[in-house]
Amino acid sequence: MVGHSLGGMLAVMWAKAHPNTPAVVNVDGHGNRRLSQYVGIEPEDARRRIAAAEGRVRGSLDALAGPLPPPLVEQLLAQQRALAEQFGAPEEMFVESINRTLRREDGGVYLRPSPTGLGREILADAEAFDMFALYPELRCVRFSWWRGLSQILGPTRS
């Protein structure tokens, strides 16, 4: 089972609920930021980085809260059409998948769930969840990756 971000958290939860899962990969889905995750960074600098990341997330959510600009909506739909063609899948299926994340109301198009309403609540719940407490309970092979690790350790060499 492989997942990224919220999907990574769900993959770990799935593996716990299904002990016969052979392995789980969680890519950057750890929630609950801990200072101990920032190895080699002074605690005050880690706090500053955490606050900055949270500010960027809030800003992004706020920017997506209002009606989406029509060109953005068309880009999203065009992207889905291109993916369908790339995978040889029915275009309608891909377009419908993006349409399900949109709400059309009063002549505008909005994300669903609202980034400032339920969407923000879902994110807050995910961020508050302590994945590190769950990892030891898994009975399968686990691999977790965090994109910030490369910032701490520097580039890897092969």
Stockholm file with secondary structure:
# STOCKHOLM 1.0

chainA/1-158         MVGHSLGGMLAVMWAKAHPNTPAVVNVDGHGNRRLSQYVGIEPEDARRRIAAAEGRVRGSLDALAGPLPPPLVEQLLAQQRALAEQFGAPEEMFVESINRTLRREDGGVYLRPSPTGLGREILADAEAFDMFALYPELRCVRFSWWRGLSQILGPTRS
#=GR chainA/1-158 SS CEEETHHHHHHHHHHHHCTTCCEEEEESCCBSCCGGGSTTSCHHHHHHHHHHHHHHHHHHHHHTTSCCCHHHHHHHHHHHHHHHHHHTCCHHHHHHHHHTTEEEETTEEEESSCTTTHHHHHHHHHHHSBHHHHGGGCCSEEEEECTTHHHHHCCCCC
#=GC SS_cons         CEEETHHHHHHHHHHHHCTTCCEEEEESCCBSCCGGGSTTSCHHHHHHHHHHHHHHHHHHHHHTTSCCCHHHHHHHHHHHHHHHHHHTCCHHHHHHHHHTTEEEETTEEEESSCTTTHHHHHHHHHHHSBHHHHGGGCCSEEEEECTTHHHHHCCCCC
//
